[in-house]
Amino acid sequence: MSWEAGSQSETVQPTETSNIETGTKVILSVVKTLPGSPGVYRMMDSDGNPLYVGKAKNLKKRVVSYTRVDQLPYRIKRMVSETRSMEIVQTNTEAEALLLESNLIKRLAPRYNVLLRDDKSFPYILITADHEAPQITKHRGAQKREGRYYGPFADARSVNQTITALEKAFLLRSCSDGVYTNRTRPCLMYQIKRCSAPCVGRVSLSNYASHVREAESYLSGSSSDFQKKMAEKMETAAEEQDYEQAAVYRDRIRALTAIQSKQEINIAELDDADVFALFEKAGQSCIQVFFFRAGRNYGNRSYFPKHDKTIEPETVLTSFIAQFYANKPVPKLVMVSHKLPEAPVLAEALGTKAGKRVQVAHPSRGAKRKLVENATVNAREALARRMAESASQRRLLEGLSDMLFLETTPERVEVYDNSHTQGSEAYGGMIVAGPEGFMKKAYRKFKIRGDKSQKVDVKTDGSPGTKPAEFQAGDDYAMMREVLTRRLSRSLREDPDRQTDQWPDLLVLDGGQGQLTVGLEVLEDLGLTDIPIVAIAKGQDRNAGRERIFLPDRPSFLVDPKDPVLYFIQRLRDEAHRYAIETHRKGRTNARLKSALDGVPGIGAKRKKALLFRFGSADAVARAGIEDLAAVDGISRVVAQSIYDHFNTE
């Protein structure tokens, strides 16, 4: 059930009352119809954009508190003053409200909420169960494939190291099912003793299955028992003077020991648990997350949630944990560094999601307390490093502002570069940097279209542009013109009043006076002449340290090779260069992978795969007769005729 207060807010005249009075009246109009039950409320501005998502055990009591303006902190007053409508969703329990709140925050990203910025999935180890010889592999994303998943691990490197050690210890295959099916002799992995080669019968399937069970038992926590058995077998083989077999057991023990040495902090009685520790300083927070599975440390990761400085650490941590598990499996135990007032509700919500009992604990003594303290120390050090980097980045941006004679310190710097191979597969790349470093989520790639009829889309006054984007293969100036035009004209369409933070404070072009001239022409055509722009060119020998700076209406100049700002400029340019080249290489690879079958009507991925599997190549398909084509699974007589006509009709 939901309510909207948009109609009530339309009767209020902002010219007659202050903004906060307007917002208060909107909230009061909603309160009249609110129930005293759990639910979630959303506050929205005049454009319908979400400002805040909150949950409540009693909606009426919680929402009415926003009308007591004198008791509100400044941040909440500002939010109330911007509120022009509300939406309410009633739930059965407070735990359901918490789950809905976290999902809405992740989806809508309201600016007055605590926001989890980094939401990448974690890698797992998968031992498959849908093949006669199970495969061990790294897995991300939805766990749809049949098998047993172990994790999460903090990063891919930890997974790769663990899989390598498990291959040595248990001789499990990591090759794909397709490679397994087509093997006629053992591969290199068998030669270096990281696979038992079940693909060619060097080990029986029953013996291989026992290896799989041993690996699963080890990953489930029975490591000490397995290593003890291996040690006994090694001693027995040595006593029988079977030194080759003893060496095999020795190598397997070493591989398992290598895994344990990488995991540092291990607590056997801990079982499955995650540790969340928050450290706050100067209004900034770092949350350190440690993962423990079967008593082993699977690594840790630092998070820096976005939130208002006035929000209490307990509130930040509760909101963070709820969002964190929105798309991740929940362990039995969640340990936290702060005593959370809403811990019972959080535990109920996580238990509802996981389908099992979940405990949210704040340990006060013992080994668990030491784990939380260790995580807190890591959070403190990570925040200190980030704040130091941020301060250094801020100083570099201020130095860049002084060097380029800017009126203010740029908060968003966009750097552009192009990459192509003699004009083919041309791409433009845009990277973005700010006070917190490179903003990789804001990076953009542009496939160069080279359309001579392309016009500048729009000016700030709404009139169409007139300059065509003339293009020839390898024309760097035309490519730069197209990239800048597409990027800036899109922002003009989406945000003509320039109210959002998507607008650049400085444009940096990789090149010299020619690129700068093109950039100035684009800005002139779009009516954006107030955006600062600069071009940076390497020296005659393209050696770093001899960069020349080109500015509008000023003579070009060199920068002192020892100036820290020059190193900052080089980092920006090199990152743009890397991104453009990487994008071009991916595009070139994709172009090479295109098959002649892609243009055949009625041929999708499944039929294409069947044809290539039967004939081996697109050329062989082109030479095939109708009868041969119709013999392929999924290819009817009509489709076979279509394929034949495609390749044999002038």
N, C-alpha and C positions, 0 to 999 in steps of 0.2 A: 504494500500500500504506500502511496506517495502523495505528497502535497506540494504545490508550487505557489509562491507568493508573488509571482511576476505581475499579476493583475492589480494587486493591492498597491505595489510600489509605483505603478504608473500614475496614481492619483496624487502622489506627493510631489510638490513643486520644490526642487532643489534650491531655487532662488529665494524661497521663503524661509527655509530652515537650513541649518548647517548640514554637512555631509553625515556627521555622526548621528544627528537627530533623524535624518532620513533612514539610515541603516537601522537605527533602533526601532523606528516605526514599522519597518519591514519585518523585523524579528518579532515584534509584539503581535503583528497581524497573524503570524504563523503560530505563535504560542497558543492562541485561542482555540485552535483545533488539534493540538498535540495530545497524545495519550500519555499516561504515566507508565509506560512500558519500555523495554529495551529497544534500541534502534540506532540508526546512523543518520546523521544530518550533513547536508552539504550547503555551504554558503557560496554564492556566485555573484560576480560583478554585473555591471550593466550590459556587458556583451555576452553574458552567459558562461564566462570562463570560471572554473572552480577556484575559489580562494582557499577553502579549508574543508577538510572532511574529518568529522569527529564521531565518536560513538558514546553512548550513554546507557546507564542502567535504567534511568528514568528520563525520558526525552524531555518532558515538560519542565522538570526542575533544571536540567542541564542547559537547555536553550534559553530559558528565561534569565539565567545568570548573565547572559550577554547584554541584557538591557540595563543592568546596574552599572552604568558607565563609570561612575566615580571609583568603583572597586576594581576596574580592569587595568592591567598593565598597558603600557603604551603600544606594544605590538598588537594586542587584541583590539584596542581602540581603533587603530589604523585599519584593521581588518573589518570591524563593524562599520566604519565610515565608508568602506567600499562595497559593502553588501547591498545588493538590490533585489535579490530573490533567494529563496531557500528550497531545498528538496529534502524530503524526509522518507526514510525507509524503515518500517517497523520490523523487528525480528522477534523470535521466540525467547531467546536468551541473550545475556550479555556476551557470552562466548561467541555466539553467531555474529553479533554486532562487531566484535573485535576482528573476526575473520573477514567480514564484508568491508570493514574500514580499511584494513591492510590491502585488500585487493583493489579498492577504489583509489587509494593513495598511489599504488604502483602504476595503475592505469592512467590516472588523471594528472598526477604530479602537481598538486596544489602548492602554491608558493609559500603558504603559511604552515605547512606540515613539515615534519621531519621526513626527509627524503633519502632513501637508499640509492646512491648513485650507481655503484658498480653492481650489476645484477647478472653477471655471467654465470653460466652453469658450471658445475664442478665436474672434473673427470672421475671416472670409475674404472675399476678393473672388471672385465666381464669374462667369465668362463662359460662358453656357450653350451647349450643342451639340445640343440636341434641337428646334431651331426654325429656320425658314428665315432669320429675322432674329435672331441671338443677342442675348440680354439681358445686361446687366451689373447685378449686384445684390450685396447683402451677404448672407452665408450663415453660419449657425452650425449646429453639430451634425453628424450623420452625413453624409458626402459621397456621397449616393446618386444625386443628379441628374447626368445626363450633362453634361460640360463640363470646363473647366479652372479649378482653384482656385489662388488666389494668397494667400499669408499664411504663418503667422498674423500678425495685427495685434494690438497690445497692448490696444486698446480700440475700441469702436464709433465713437468720434469720429474716430479716425485713418482708419478705413475710409470713413466718410461724406465726409470731406474729400478723400480720394483719389478716390473715385467721382465726386464733383462735378468735380474737375479732369480726370479721364479723359473725362467727358461733354463737357466743353468742348473737349478736345484731339482726341477721336476721334469725337464726335457719335454715341455709341452710345445705344440706348434703354435706359431703366431701368424702363419700365412692364411690368406683368404681361402674360402671353400673352392673357388674357381681354380686357384693355383694348385691346391691339394688334388683336385680331380685330374688335372692334366700332367702331374709329375710322372716321370718314367724312371727317374733315378734320384737319389738323395741330393738335396740342395746344400748350399754353403753352411746353413744353420746346423745341419747334421755334422758337417766336417769340423766345425768349431765347438761341437758338443753343447749345443743349445736346443737341440730337438732330437727326438728318438726316431724320426722318419716313419711314422705310421702310414704315410702316403704310399710307400713302396714296400711295406711289410717288414721293415727292419725290426719292428717290435709288433707283437700281436696286439689286436684290439683289446683283449682282456687285460694284458699287462699295461697297455696305455691307459685303460680305464682306472687301474689302480693308481697310476701316477696322478691322474686327475683328482681322484678321491683324496690322495695325500695333499695335493695343493689346496683343495677346498678346506680340508681339515686344518691346514696350517693357517690359511687366511681367516678361518673362523676362531682362531685363538689357541690351537693346540700345538704351538711352535716348539715348546720345550720337550714335549713327549716325542715329537717327530725327530728332533735333533738328537735326543737320547738314543732312539732306535738306530739312527744313521751312524752314531758313534759306535754302538755295539756291533753293527754290521761291518764297519771299517776295521775294528779290532779283530773280528772273526776272519775276515778276508786276509788280513795281514798275517795272522797266525797260520793260516793255510797256505801262505806264501803266494796268494793270488793278489799280487801288488797292483796289477792294473785295475782290478775291481775296487781295491781299497782306495786307489787314487780317485776313482769316480765318486765314492762316498765322501772322501775328503773334500773334493771340489763342491759337492752339493752342500756340505756343512758350511764351507766358506761363503757360498752364495747367500745362504740364509743369514749368516752372521753379518754380512754386508748390509742386508735389509735392516736388521735391528740396529746397527750402528748409525744408520741414516735417520732413525726415528727418535733418537735422543731420549726424550722423556717418555717412559712407559710405566704404566701402573696396571699390574695384572688383574687386580680385583675391580677395575673401573668399568669394564665391559664397554658399551656404546654410550658416548656422551659428547656433547659440544660445550665449549667454554666460551663465554662472552665477557670480555672485560673492557670497560669504558674508562678513558682518562680524558679529562676536560681541562683546558687552559685557555684563558683570554677569549672565551666564547667559542672556541673550536674544540671539536671532539674527535678522538680516534677510538674505534672499537676493534679490538683484536679478537679474532675467532680461531679457536683451536679445535681440531677434530680428533677424537679418539674412537677407535673401533677395535673391539676385542682386546682392549687394554693397550693398543699401540697408537702412537702419535702419528696421524696421517698428515700432519703439517698445519700451517696457520696462514691467515690472510688478514691484512689491515684494511679497514674501511673508514672513510671520512664522511659521515652523513651530513647532509645540508640541513641546517635548522637555525632558528632564531637564537640569539645569544642568551635570551632570558628563560629559555625552556630548561627545566630541571633535568639533571642527568638521568634520574629514574624514568622520567617520561620519554626521553630520547631512547634509552635502552629498550624499554617496553615496545615502543613503536617500531624500532629497528628489528627486533626479534620477530615480531608479527609479520613484517614485510619480508624478512629474510627467508622464512619457511613457506612463503606463498607458493613457490614452485620447487621446493626441495623436500626430501624425506626427513622426518623428524625422529631423532633418537629417543631412547627411553629417558635420558637425563639431560637437562639443560642447566648448566651452572652459570651463575652471574656474579659480577663483582659488586653489585649494589643490591640492597634489600628493596625489592619492588613491591609497592603497595598493591599492584594489580596482579601479583604472581599467581594467585588461585585462578583468576579469570583467564590469564594467559595460558596456564597449564591445561585448563579445560578446553580452550580453543585449539591448542596444538594437539591435544588428545583426540578431539573430534576429527581433525584433519587426518591424523595418523591412524585412527581406528584402534588405538591402544592407550594405555595409561601413560601419561607423560608427567614427569616431575620437574618443576622449575625451582632450583635450590640455590640458596646463598650460604655456602659452607663457611663455618666459623672456625674450624680447627682441622687438624690432620692433613693427610696427603692431598685431599681434594682442595683444601684451603690453599696449600702451596701451589697447586696448579693455577688457581685463580690469581694468586699474587704474581706468579710468573707471567701470566697473560697480561696483567695490569702493567708490569714493568715493560713488556714488549710494546704495549699501547702507548705508554709514556714516551719511550724512545722513538717510536714511529712518528708520533705527533711532533716531537722536537725536530726530527729531521725534516718533516714536511714544512713546519713553520720557518725553519732556516732556509729551505729551498724557496719558499714563497717570498720571504723577505729579500733574498738574493734576486729572485726574478723581478720583484717590484723595483729594486734599485736599477736593474738592467733596463727595464721599461722606461724608467725616469731618465736614464742616461741616453737611451734611444730618442726619447722626446727632445732632449736638449740638443742632441747631434743633428736632428732633422728639423729643428726650429718649430716644433709643434706647440700649439697653445696649451694642450693638456696632455697628461700621461695616457697613452692608449690602453684600453682594457681588452680590446679584441683586435689582434693583428692578423690579417689574412695575407698569405704568401702564395704566389702563383708561379707555376712552371709547366712547360709542355714537354712531351716526349713522343717520338715517332721513329720509324725506320724508313728513311727516304720518302717520307710523306704517307706511308701506309700505317694503318692501325694507330692513328694519331689520337692522343689523349691529353687532356689538360688536368692538372691536379691543383687543388686548393687545400692548404693546411692552415690551421688556426692556432694561435698562441695567445695566452693571457697571463694574468698574475699567478695562476697556479700551474703554469707550464703549457705543454701542448694539449689542446682540447680535441682529442682524436674522434670523439663522437660528432664533431662539427666538420670533419674533413669531407670534401666532396670531389668526385671525379667527373670528368666531362668527356664523352666520346665526341670527337670533332666531327661535325656533320658536313662542313664545307659547302653549305647551301648558298650559292651566290644570290639567290633571291631573298635571303633572310634579311629582315629589317629590324631595326631597334624597336622593341615592343611598345614602349610607352615612355612619355616624359612625366615629370612631376605635375605638369599642368594638364595632363590627359591627352595631349596632342601626339600623333604618331611620329616616330623618328623617320629619317629620310636616308640614312647612310647605309648602303648595302655592305654585307660582310663578304667582300671579295676574297676568294680563296683559290690557292693553287697548292698542289702537293708540296709539302715542306715549307710553306710560307709561315714562318713563326709569328710574324706580325698579325696575319689574318687569324691564326689560331688563337693568339692572345686576345684579339678583338672579340672573337666569338665567345670565348670562355667568360670574359668580363661582362659582356653584354647579357649572356644568359643568366649569370649569377645575380647581377644587380637588378636586371629587369624583373626577375622573379620576386625579389624582395619588394620591389615597387608594387607589384600586383598584390602580394600578400599583406604588405604593411605599408600602404602609401603614406601614412602619417608618421612613420618611423618611430613607433612607440615601443617596439620590442628590442631585445638585445641581440638580434640577428644581424644588425648593421655593423660594418667594420669601422673602427676608429683610425685604421691605417691600412693602405694597400701597398704591398711590397711585390714588385715584379722582378723575376730573374731575367736580367738583360741590361741593355744600355739605353741610350737616348731614343732609339727607335721604339723600344717597348714602352718607354715613358710617354712618348708622343701618342702612341696608340691608346694607352690608358687615359690620357687627358682627353682625347677625342671621344672616347666612350662616356666618360663622366660628363662631358659637355653635352653630348647627345641626349643623355638621360636627365640632365638638369641636376646633377649631383656634384657640382664643382666644389662643395664644401668638404668633401672627403679627402683627407691628405693622401698623397700617393708618392712613391719613390721607386726607383729602379736601381738594382745593384748588379754591377758587372765585374767579372774577374779581370785580372790584368791581361796583358798581351799574351803571356805564356800560360794563362789560365791557372796561375798559381795562387793558392790561398795566402792571404796577407797583403795582397795588392788590389783589393776590391776598390772599385770606384763608385761613388755615390752620385746619382743623378736626381736632382730635384727640380720642380717647375720654377722657372724664372730665377734660377740661381746657377752659377757655374758649378760644374762637377768637381768633386774633390776626393782625395784619398784619405783614409783613416789611419791613424797611428797604429802600426802592427801590434803594439803592446796594449792597446786600449781594450779593456774587457768587453766593451760594447761591440767591438768588431767581432770578437769570438761569438757573441750572442747573435749577431747578424749572420755569421757563417753557419751557426746551428740552425737558424730559421731557413736559410737558403738550402742547406744540405738536406734538411728534412723534407722540404718541398720537392727537391730533386729526387730524393729516394722514393717518395710517394708517387710522383709522376712516372718514374721508370718502372716501378713495381706494377702500377696500373697498366702501363703499356705492355709489359711482358705478359701479364695475364690475358690481356686482350689478344695479343699475338698468338699465344698458346691456344686460346679458344678458337681463333680463326683457323688455325692449322688442324684442329680436331674436327672441324666441320666436315661432314661427309656429303658426297654427291647425292646420297639418298635423302638429305634434308629437304630437297626441293620437289620430291615426288609427292603428288597429291594422294592423300589417304594413308600415308606411311608415317605412323607415330613411332614413339620410342620402342614399344614392344615389338612391332613388326620389323622395325629396322634391326633390332637385336637378333631376331629370328633369322632374317636374311643374311646378316653378317656371320652368324654362327654356322649357317648352312654353306655359304659360298666363300667365306673368308675375307672378302674385300668388296668395296663398292664397284670396282672395275669388273670383278667376276659377275656381280649381279647384273651389270649393264650388258654383259655378253650372253647372259642366260636366255634360254628359250621360254616360251609361255608355259609349256608343260613342266619344265624344271621349277619355274617360279611357283606354279600352282601346287607343287608337291610340298612346299614349306608350310609348316603349321601356322595357321592364322592367316594364310594368303588364299583368298578365294580366286576363282577363275576370273572374275571381273577385276579384282585388284591386280592379279597377274598381268592381265591385258593392259591395265593402266600403267604398270611399271614398264612393261615392254615398249609401249607406245612412247613413254617419256624418253627412253634412251635411243629409240630407233626411228623416231619421226623427225624429219628436218623442220 
